[in-house]
Amino acid sequence: MLDHLGTLHHVIFFGDSMKDKELFEAYLKVRTYECDSYGHVNNAVYLNYLEYGRVELLGERGLPLEKIKKKGVLIVIRRIEIDYKAAAREGDELVVRTYLKGHTKMKGIFCQEILKKSDHTVVAKADVTWVFTNLNGRLVPIPEFFRDALGL
């Protein structure tokens, strides 16, 4: 499926819901300005790639960030644990894979990995812990509409 930018992404189902490890894939290409003086993607840029994957997943589930905010809550990243495995370079086509690793009443964890499309080399892996707050920044339980959309 193509998004509004012409970026191909799709969902691979391993079960009936995200609880059953539904794997979402988003695709992107490394741009020149994302590389450092060593010629590989700067470590901080991987955080943007991971965010892109999560935002695309939420959009695919009918939950663009604006819609979530209009419901009076925000999804907020609380922690990211990232391991860098290999270098990505200008022009590399990457796949950002995202699935729901787990959740409680108050938080969830997305597991994400970034791979080179050409040979499936894992470039980075991350566990991303997220929570919900109200618009004043107060922690709230994961909203029912979000649980329904992700099959929690």
CORURLIN-V438061 format. One record per pair of residues at least 4 apart in sequence whose C-alpha atoms are under 7 Angstrom apart, sorted by the first residue. I is the first residue (numbers start at 1). J is the second residue. D is the distance in whole Angstrom. If there is no record, write none. Layout:
BEGIN
i:I j:J d:D
i:I j:J d:D
END
This chain:
BEGIN
i:1 j:8 d:6
i:1 j:9 d:6
i:1 j:10 d:6
i:2 j:6 d:5
i:2 j:7 d:5
i:2 j:8 d:5
i:2 j:9 d:6
i:3 j:7 d:5
i:3 j:8 d:7
i:7 j:27 d:6
i:8 j:26 d:7
i:8 j:27 d:6
i:9 j:25 d:6
i:9 j:26 d:5
i:9 j:27 d:6
i:10 j:24 d:6
i:10 j:25 d:5
i:10 j:26 d:7
i:11 j:23 d:6
i:11 j:24 d:4
i:11 j:25 d:6
i:12 j:22 d:6
i:12 j:23 d:5
i:12 j:24 d:6
i:13 j:22 d:5
i:13 j:23 d:6
i:14 j:20 d:6
i:14 j:21 d:6
i:14 j:22 d:5
i:15 j:20 d:5
i:15 j:21 d:7
i:15 j:22 d:6
i:16 j:20 d:6
i:17 j:22 d:6
i:17 j:150 d:7
i:17 j:151 d:5
i:18 j:22 d:5
i:18 j:99 d:7
i:18 j:100 d:6
i:18 j:150 d:6
i:18 j:151 d:6
i:19 j:100 d:6
i:19 j:151 d:7
i:19 j:152 d:6
i:21 j:99 d:6
i:21 j:100 d:6
i:22 j:99 d:6
i:23 j:97 d:6
i:23 j:98 d:6
i:23 j:99 d:5
i:24 j:57 d:6
i:24 j:97 d:6
i:24 j:98 d:5
i:24 j:99 d:6
i:25 j:95 d:6
i:25 j:96 d:6
i:25 j:97 d:5
i:25 j:98 d:7
i:26 j:53 d:6
i:26 j:56 d:7
i:26 j:95 d:6
i:26 j:96 d:5
i:26 j:97 d:7
i:27 j:94 d:6
i:27 j:95 d:5
i:27 j:96 d:6
i:28 j:93 d:6
i:28 j:94 d:5
i:28 j:95 d:7
i:29 j:91 d:6
i:29 j:92 d:6
i:29 j:93 d:4
i:29 j:94 d:6
i:30 j:34 d:7
i:30 j:89 d:7
i:30 j:90 d:5
i:30 j:91 d:5
i:30 j:92 d:5
i:30 j:93 d:6
i:31 j:90 d:6
i:31 j:91 d:6
i:32 j:90 d:5
i:34 j:41 d:6
i:34 j:42 d:6
i:34 j:45 d:6
i:35 j:39 d:6
i:35 j:40 d:5
i:35 j:41 d:4
i:35 j:42 d:5
i:35 j:89 d:7
i:35 j:90 d:7
i:36 j:40 d:6
i:36 j:41 d:6
i:36 j:42 d:5
i:39 j:89 d:6
i:40 j:87 d:6
i:40 j:88 d:6
i:40 j:89 d:4
i:40 j:90 d:7
i:41 j:45 d:7
i:41 j:87 d:7
i:41 j:88 d:6
i:41 j:89 d:6
i:45 j:49 d:7
i:46 j:50 d:6
i:47 j:51 d:6
i:48 j:52 d:6
i:49 j:53 d:6
i:50 j:54 d:6
i:50 j:96 d:7
i:51 j:55 d:6
i:52 j:56 d:6
i:53 j:57 d:6
i:53 j:96 d:6
i:53 j:97 d:7
i:53 j:98 d:7
i:54 j:58 d:6
i:54 j:98 d:7
i:55 j:59 d:6
i:56 j:60 d:6
i:57 j:61 d:6
i:58 j:62 d:6
i:58 j:63 d:5
i:58 j:64 d:6
i:59 j:63 d:5
i:59 j:64 d:5
i:61 j:149 d:6
i:63 j:67 d:6
i:63 j:68 d:6
i:64 j:68 d:7
i:65 j:69 d:6
i:66 j:70 d:6
i:67 j:71 d:7
i:68 j:73 d:6
i:68 j:74 d:6
i:69 j:73 d:5
i:69 j:74 d:6
i:72 j:134 d:6
i:72 j:135 d:6
i:73 j:132 d:6
i:73 j:133 d:6
i:73 j:134 d:4
i:73 j:135 d:6
i:74 j:132 d:6
i:74 j:133 d:5
i:74 j:134 d:6
i:74 j:135 d:7
i:75 j:130 d:7
i:75 j:131 d:6
i:75 j:132 d:5
i:75 j:133 d:7
i:76 j:130 d:5
i:76 j:131 d:5
i:76 j:132 d:6
i:77 j:129 d:6
i:77 j:130 d:4
i:77 j:131 d:6
i:78 j:129 d:6
i:78 j:130 d:5
i:78 j:131 d:7
i:79 j:128 d:6
i:79 j:129 d:5
i:80 j:126 d:7
i:80 j:127 d:6
i:80 j:128 d:5
i:80 j:129 d:6
i:81 j:126 d:5
i:81 j:127 d:5
i:81 j:128 d:7
i:82 j:124 d:7
i:82 j:125 d:6
i:82 j:126 d:4
i:82 j:127 d:7
i:83 j:124 d:6
i:83 j:125 d:5
i:83 j:126 d:6
i:84 j:123 d:6
i:84 j:124 d:4
i:84 j:125 d:7
i:85 j:122 d:6
i:85 j:123 d:5
i:85 j:124 d:5
i:86 j:122 d:7
i:86 j:123 d:4
i:86 j:124 d:7
i:87 j:123 d:6
i:88 j:92 d:6
i:88 j:123 d:7
i:92 j:116 d:7
i:93 j:116 d:6
i:93 j:117 d:6
i:94 j:114 d:7
i:94 j:115 d:6
i:94 j:116 d:5
i:94 j:117 d:5
i:95 j:114 d:6
i:95 j:115 d:5
i:95 j:116 d:6
i:95 j:117 d:6
i:96 j:112 d:7
i:96 j:113 d:6
i:96 j:114 d:5
i:96 j:115 d:7
i:97 j:112 d:5
i:97 j:113 d:5
i:97 j:114 d:6
i:98 j:110 d:6
i:98 j:111 d:6
i:98 j:112 d:4
i:98 j:113 d:7
i:99 j:110 d:6
i:99 j:111 d:6
i:99 j:112 d:7
i:100 j:109 d:6
i:100 j:110 d:5
i:100 j:111 d:6
i:101 j:109 d:5
i:101 j:110 d:5
i:101 j:111 d:6
i:102 j:108 d:6
i:102 j:109 d:5
i:103 j:107 d:6
i:103 j:108 d:4
i:103 j:109 d:6
i:104 j:108 d:6
i:105 j:141 d:6
i:105 j:142 d:6
i:106 j:131 d:6
i:106 j:140 d:7
i:106 j:141 d:5
i:106 j:142 d:6
i:107 j:129 d:7
i:107 j:130 d:6
i:107 j:131 d:5
i:107 j:142 d:7
i:108 j:129 d:6
i:108 j:130 d:5
i:108 j:131 d:7
i:109 j:127 d:6
i:109 j:128 d:5
i:109 j:129 d:4
i:109 j:130 d:6
i:110 j:127 d:6
i:110 j:128 d:5
i:110 j:129 d:7
i:111 j:126 d:6
i:111 j:127 d:5
i:111 j:128 d:6
i:112 j:125 d:6
i:112 j:126 d:5
i:112 j:127 d:6
i:113 j:122 d:7
i:113 j:124 d:6
i:113 j:125 d:4
i:113 j:126 d:6
i:114 j:122 d:6
i:114 j:123 d:5
i:114 j:124 d:5
i:114 j:125 d:6
i:115 j:120 d:5
i:115 j:121 d:5
i:115 j:122 d:4
i:115 j:123 d:5
i:116 j:120 d:5
i:116 j:121 d:5
i:116 j:122 d:7
i:116 j:123 d:7
i:132 j:139 d:6
i:132 j:140 d:6
i:132 j:141 d:7
i:132 j:142 d:6
i:133 j:137 d:5
i:133 j:138 d:5
i:133 j:139 d:4
i:133 j:140 d:5
i:134 j:138 d:5
i:134 j:139 d:7
i:134 j:140 d:7
i:142 j:146 d:7
i:142 j:147 d:7
i:143 j:147 d:6
i:144 j:148 d:6
i:145 j:149 d:6
i:146 j:150 d:6
i:147 j:151 d:6
i:147 j:152 d:5
i:148 j:152 d:6
END
